[in-house]
Every structure is written in C-alpha cells, then in structure tokens.
Amino acid sequence: MEEKALNTDVLVIGGAGAGLRAVIEARSNGVDVLLASKMPTGGLSCTQVMAGWITGVTPESEDQLFKQIVYTGGYINNQRLTETFVKEAIHRIPELREFGVPLAEQPGESPDLPGYYIASRIGNNPKGHSLLQPMKEKAKSMGVRMLDNVVISKLITSGDAVVGAIGVDFESKQLLIISAKSIVIATGGGAYAFERSDNPPGSTGDGYSLAYQAGAELVDMEFISLNVPRNLIPEIFKVEDEPPDSIISHGTAHYFLGGIKIDEDCRTNVKGLFAGGEVAGGILGAARLGGSAVADAIVFGARAGHSASLWAKSIDTHDLNMAQVQEERDKFRRMIELNNIPAKEALARLKSILWRYIGPVKSDYTLNKALEMLSEITLNISANDSEELLAGVEASHILELGKIIATASLTRQETRGNFWRADYPQYDNDRWIKNIVLWKDNENVATRIDDAVMTKLKSPVDPPVGTGCFWYSQKIEIY
C-alpha cells in the first residue's frame, strides 16, 4: 500500500458546514490548515440537504431563544454552552454574508422572539449548496489545502495529546500519515450508522469513534433525534422484548444530540483536540429546535477553528508514535490482502443491529441484546475495491459507536425528549437532570453521571417528549 506523509499546523476533519467554518477561522489566524473530507468538500452532506432555515437571534430575542433551547432540551443542556451559542449566533450567522452566502432574513413575530435566516437557492441545487459553496471558495482563496475521498481511521496520540492522524484515500488506496499540532473534528453526526436514516451517506459517526479511541470523553450519547410517526410512540412503550416489525419498519434516524464533550472554546479533555458542529455534545440537550443545527455548526465550527489555531501557535511539532502508525498499516494490509467477510456485508449487519435494538425501541432487553451482539463481532473483513475500503473503515467506527450508544441508553432509566425507554416510559426530573459521560477504559466503555450544568434556568419543568425536531413556542416564561 502506497504511503504519503503530510504536515500541517491544524487538521480539520470534515468538509461540510462546521468544517468549512473552522478552516476559515483557523486560516484567518495565520496558521497552515489542511482539511480532510470523506465526501467531496462542500458536497453531499447534512448541511447541503438542510431544510433551508437557520436560527436567527438578536440581542432583544437572546433571552427567549436561550429559554426555548433549554426547555426543549429537557434541561440536560450544558447551559454555559447554550449561552455561548445564543450570544455568538447574533453575529456569526449574518457574518456568513461576508463569505458570499446569500441570506434572507425572517424576523420573529415580535422583537423578543427568535426568527430565521433562510439560505437562498442557487439554481436547482439543494438549499445548503448556497451556504457551503461560498465558504469553500473562501477557504480555497485563503490557501486552505483540501483532501477529498479521505476517511480518517485513527488519531495519533502522544501521552495526553493528539499529534496527527492516519487516513486512507479510498479512491487511490493510498495511506496518509498526517502530522498536526492540533485537530478539529467536524465530521457531523452518525444517523447513517443506522439501517434507516434520512441522512445522506457519510454520516456514520466517525468523529465519535475517533475521539473516543484517542481518549476523549463523550456526553449525552443516548440522545438521538428520530423521525418516527407520532402514532407509533405509544406503541413503543408497550414493547416488552423483541422490537416488532410494525415499529422498526417505520421512521428514520435524523440527528445526534450528544457527542464529544467540549467546553465553550471547543476544547476536549485531550490536548490539541477540538470539536464543533453535530459531532460535539452538550449544547442542545435531549431534543432540539428546527434550524438550530446549522447555526450550531457555524458558531462552534468558528470557535473550534479559532481555538485550534491558538493551540497550534503555542506548541512545537511532536514526533509521531510509529507503533500506532504500524498498527494501522497492518490493519489496512489485512483488509486488502485477505479474503474474509466483505466489508459491505459487515457494515450492513452493524447498521441493522443499531436500528433494531438501539433505534426507536430501547429497553433493558434490547440494549443488552445489542451489546451482546456487538461484542461477538470481530471485524475480520476484506476490501477489494474503493467502496469496500470505505465500508471497512466505517464499520470499525460504527462497531464502537453502537457500544457507546447502547451503554449510555442503558444507563439512563427514563424517557425524555427524543429518548424513549419502553421500560421507563416517564421522565424523572428528580433523578435524571444529569449528563452521562463516557470514555474508553481499556476495552470497556466507562461511564459517570454528572449534574447538568445550570447557569440561569435552575428549576426544571416537565420536559417535552416527542419525535423529530421541535418547533418554537410563541413565548415561554421559565426561570
């Protein structure tokens, strides 16, 4: 397998909304920036196929937006992150016009209610095209290097810091060994890791697995927005063991609400590692408002890029851990040379397990069943072409992701927002205004339960429970 060595100050993984906004911000601070994207940069992604509206907020409506996000999130939000999101969105969204993004403004029904920005179409392209293409052209004009068709399989660590990454150009089958002073994960969510999904290909949760394997903490990984017919929600709470086809043959996985645990500057607990966009957790809680996902990607993409550039300026280049590099070399060699289970077959099997046992129906039975089935899978897979090579990397990420989601879901014994436990059909504010934090402990998924971070709203009310994204209230008064 041919190899290529690359070096950069900041590596950004992901070529959609959060990734592009991160590279623009990092490059504007004068550092060398490399973007690696599994899909074509600025092309097919969740950002590209967005519904079109982006959360809009003014200083007058800031308080109301904050309240609506926390209420919709069931008070699980890290309110420090939510405050940062609301304050930054005031200028970060209209700022997109400086990059050539055509935005139309739709104010709220009154000055103290949030409104929207709408990305205007360019020709017959999806609505997100008008957001992504101007940012891509801006990044290119600034000198950002871009690599497409590159899937990152592992982050290279040295002690408690990241120092690079290993990926593969699955078109050319070239192994890429990348040295980086800092890394931003902006890979989006993981809804396409499920057998049924309304996301485009590529959203397979790579970033969660990469961060987890590198020692980063994850948070709220049980909270996944599912678009399930409303009439099926009561049926879910009647299931005692095996999920019936009458439920799991409907609906789709839509959006990951949890993710990599970050602070307000998008720092993780691993030095030099940052995250922004859907892959980061803590901002939105147990459910989200429509339009907030794109705004989240822009706000925290920019913050992640800024923080990563400052970190890169503050340190010298580390030596790569060649034992970790060799481990990946050996993995890809086996995948290409050996005649084992086809990677696409293994990938389909994993996606089926996730939807059937960690999808709409979650209970002690289904979640333990999922963990049992996932623990029995050994990825002795083969890849004879580009599609199989990509599927092989995605399968390895999804195997980790499934264990993480199942463990988090088993820990939370209640129903809240987009999370439904068939055996715990009620929300429980007394016990579960908590965040479940997960990390890798040898081969086990370790957990702890933290109190939710509250800054302004400290008296939780009954949370909403339902499917998909939630809509904005006329006005809510919670304190």
N, C-alpha and C positions, 0 to 999 in steps of 0.2 A: 504494500500500500504506500503510495507516494505521500510525502510529508512536506509541509510548508510552515516555517516559523514566522510569526508576526509579532510586532511590538507596538504598544500604544500606551498613552497615559490613562485614558478612560475607555473601557469597553462597555458598550451598551448592547444588551441582548434583547432584540425585539424591534421590529420596523414599522409599528403602527403608531397610534396617537401618542402614548406615553413615551415610547422610544424616540420618536422623532422630536418631540418637545424636549426630551432630555439631551439629545445630541446638540440641538441648537443652543441650549443654555450652557452646556459644558464647553462647547467650542467658543462661545462668546467670551469665556473667561481665559482664553488663550492657551488651552491645552490641546494636545493631539487626541483626536477622537476617532474610534472605529466602531461602526455599527454592524452587528451580525444578525441577520434575519433569516428565519427558517423559510418564510414565504417571501415573495418579492416585496421589497421595501415600498411602503405606501400602497400596496396592492390589496388583495383579498384579505380581510380581517374583520373583526367585530366592529372596529371603528368605521371601516369603509361601508358596512351594511347597516349602520345605525339608522334609527327611525328619522333622524334629522334634527331633533331639538337638543339644545344644550342648556343646562341650568343657567339662568341669569339672576344676578343678585346685585342690589345697590346698597349703599350704607343704610338707607331707610328700611330695607327689607331683610337686612342681615339677621336680625334677632329672630324673625319669623321663620326664615329658612333653617336656622340652627335648630329651633324647636321642632320643626316638622321632620328634619332628618333624624333627630334623636328619638322622637316619638315613634316614627316609622321603624326605626332600628331596634325598637323594644328596649331602649336604654342599655343595650350591650355595647354601644359605640364607645370608643375612647374619645371623650369629649374634647380633649386637647387637640386631637387630630381633626375632629369635626369643626372646631373653632378655626383652625388654620385653613381648612378647606373653604369655609364660608368667607373669611376675610380675603384670602388670596383670589378667589373666583371673581371678586368685584372688579379686579383689573386684569387678571390673567386671560379671561375669556375675550373681552373686547380687544385685548392686545394682539390676538390672532390676526386681526386685520392688518397689522404691520408686516405680517409674513405673506399677505396676499389672499387671506381666507375671506371669501365673501359672506358676511354675516348680516342677516336681517334681525332686527330686534322686536320682540313681542313682550311689552311690559306686563307686569301683574295687573290684576283688576283694580288695585289701589296701590298707592306708593309704598305701603308697608307689606305688600305681598310679593314674593318672588315671581319672576317671569321666565322668559326663554330667549335664547338666541337660536336662530334657525340657519343652518348651513345651506346656502342656495345651491341648486344643482348646476353642474357644468355639463351641458349636453344631456345625453341619456345615461350618464354614469350614475352609480349609486350615490346617495347624498353625502356619504363620508368621503367620497373622492375629492370634493371641493375643500375639505379640511386637510386631507393627507398630502395631496399633490403639491400645494403651495409650500407646506412645511418641508417636504422632501427637496424641492428645488432650492429653498432657502438653505437647508443643511448642505447640499452639494455646493452651492455658491460660496459657502463658508469654508470649504475644504474638508468636510467630514468624509472619511472613507467608508464605503458601504459594501458589504458582502451579502449577497442573496444566496438562497438554497443552502444555507449553512445551519445545521442543527447542532447546538451545543450539548454535549453529553456529560460533561463534568466540569466543575470549578476546581482549580488547583489551589491548594491551601498551603500555607507555611505557618505553623503554630496557630495563632488565633486570627490570622488574616488571610484574605484571598490575594493571590499573586498572578492569577491567569486563568485560562480556560482551555479546554480541549473540545474541538468540534470536528465535524466532517462535512465537506461539500458533497452532498449525496448525489449530485449530478456527475461529478468527476471522480468520486470516491477518493478524494484527497483529504488526508488527515491534517487538520490545522492546529498548531500549538501556539497559543496566544499568550504573550506576557503582557500584563496590565497592572498599573499601580492601583486602580480602583475599577469596580464593576457595578453597573446598574442593571438590575433585572427588570425588564419591562415587557415581559412575554405574554401579557394578558392572562386570561383565565383558563379554566380546564373543562368547560362544558362539553367539548368534543371528545373528552375521555369517556363519556357515556354513550351507550349504544343509540340512544335517542337524544338528539340535540338540535337546537335551531342555530347553533354557531357554525361558521364556515370551518373547513379543515384547517388544522394547525393549532387550534385552541385546546391542546391536550395536557395542559398543566405542567409543562416542562419546568417553568420557573420555580414552582413549589418544590419539586423534587431536587432541582439543582441546589437551591438554598438549604434545604433540609440535609442533604448529603454533605454540604460544606459546614454544617454545624449551626445554621441559623434557626431561630425559633419561628414557629408559625402560630397563628392565633385565629380562633373562630372558624376553623376549617369545616365544622359541621353545617355552616350556613351557606346553602346554595339555592339560588332562586330557580324554581322550577315552574314552567308554564304547563300547568295541569288543569283540565276542565274543572270548573268550580264545583260542579255537581258530584265529582268524584272524591272531593276532600272528605265528606262524611263517611264514604265507603272505606277510606284508608284506615280510619280508626276502628273499623270492625274486623280487620285482618289479625288473626292470631298467630299464624306461622308463615307458610309459603305464600308469597305475593301472587294474587290471581292475575291471569292474563287480561281480565276485564279492566284492570287498573294499569298495569305496566305496558299495555299496548297503546296507551294514550299519553300525551304530554311530551315535553322535551326539557332537557337541562338548558338553562339560559345564562346564568351569571354566578360567579363565585364572589360571595360577600366577605369571606375571610381571606387570609393569605399570609404573606411574610410579615412578621411583626416589625414595625418601624416606629421611630419617634417622629417628631414634627419636621426634622431635617432629612427624613427618609433613611436614616441610619439603621442598620440591623445590629444584632449583638456580635457579628463577625466584622472585624476591622476591614475597611475598604470595600464593604459590600453594602449596596444601597438598592432600594426597590421603589417603584412607583406605578400607579395605574391599578388595574384589576388584580394584578398579582400581589399587591400589598393589602394587608388586612387592618381592621380597626376603625376605619372611617365611617362606614355605613351601617354596621350592626347586623341585625337579624333579617332585615329586608330593606329595600331601597326605593327611592322615588324615581320615576321615569325622568330621563335626561341627566341624572346625576353622574352616570358612569363616564360619559365623555368629559364632563367638567373635572371629575376626579383624575382622569388620565392626564389632562392638561396641567392642572395645578400641581399634582405630585410628580409628574414627569419633569416639570421645570425644576422643582425643588430637589429632586434626586440628581439631576444633571449638575445643578449648582454645587450641591454638597460633594458629589464625586470629584468635581474639578478641584475644589479646595483641598480635598484629601490627597489627590494626585500631586498637587503642587507641594505638599508638605513632606513627602517621603521620597526616598531613593528606590530604585527598582530592586525587587527581591529576586533571588535565584529560584528557578522553578524546581519543584520536587520531582525528580526524574523517575522515582518509583511510581508515583501517581500517573505520570505520562506513560510509562511502560505498561501499567495495568490497562489503560485504555487502548493502547496499541494491540495488546493481546486480545482484548475483547472484540475489537473490530476484525482482527485477523481470523478469529474463530468464526465470527458471523459470516465472513465472506468465503472462507475456505471449507468449512464443514457442512455436511449435508444433514441438517437437523430439521426441526419443525419450521415451516415457512413463517417469517416474521409477521406477515399479514394475518395469518391464521391465529397466532398467539395474541396479536393486537385485538382482533375481533372477540376472542374469548374473554379478555380482560374487560373490554367495554361492555360486554353482556353481563358480566358479574356485577359491575358497578351499577348498571341501571336496575337490574332485577333486585339486588339486595341492599343497595345504598342510595337508591333513587327515591321515588315517591313514597314507598312503604319502608319505614325504618322501625325496627323493634329489636328487643334483645335477641330474638331468634334470627332475624335477617342479618343483623350486624355481626353476630358471632359466626354465622354461616359464611358471610363474606370474608371475614378474617381467616377462617379455616381454609376456604378455597384458595385465597390468595397466598397463604403460607405454603401451600402444596405446589405452587407454580415455580418451576425453575426455568429461566429463560435461556434454554439451550436452543437458540434459533439460528436460522440461516437467512442470508440476504443475497440473492442472485442478481438483483438489479437495483436501480436508484430508489424505486418505490419501496422495495423490501428493506433497504438500508435505513430509510427514514422511518419505516414502521418499526424496525428493531429498536431504534433509539426511543421512539415514542412509547413503545411497550415497556421498556425499562423504567421510564418516568411514571407511567400510569400504574405500574405494579406498586411503586412506593406511594403514589397518591392515594390509591384505594385503601391501603392500610392506614394512612393518616386520617382520611375522612371517616372511615369506619370506627377508628379509635375515638376520635372526637365525638362522633354521633352517639356512641355507646356511653360515653361519659355524661353527656347532657341528658338528664332524665326529666324532660318536659317538652312542651310544644310552644314555639314562639316564632312569629314572623313567617318566613318561608321554610322553617324547620318543623317537621311533624313527626312525633313519635307515636306510633299506633298504640303502644302500651303505656304511654304517658300523655293522654290527649289534652291535658290542661296546662296552661302556663303557670309558673310558680315564682312570683316575684320575691318571695321570702328567701328562697334558696338559690335562685338561678339568675340573679343580676350579676353574672360572673362571666369571665372570659376563660376559655380553655386554651392553654398554651401547650404546644407540642414541640419536641425536638428529638433528635436521633441519639439513642443511648446504646452503643454497640449495634446490635441488630434489632433492637426493640424501639417502639415508639413510646417515649416518655411523656408524661403529662403533669401539669399542675393547674390548679384553679385559682385565678386571681380575681379580686374585686374589680368590677368595671370602673374605669376612670371617669369620675364625675367632677365637672368644674362649675357648671351653672345649674343644671337640672338634676336635683338630688332626691326627688320624691317620685319614684316611678309609678306611673299609672298603668292601667290594664293595656297590654300591648296589642297591636293589630295582628291577626293571624290570617294568612291567605296565600294566594298563588300569584306568581309573576311579580311585576313591578307595581308599586302603589302610586296612587295619584295624589296631587297636592290638595290639602284641605283649604277651605276658604280662609279660615283663620283658626288657630288653636291657641288656647291660653293654658299653658302648663308652666310650673315654676319649680 
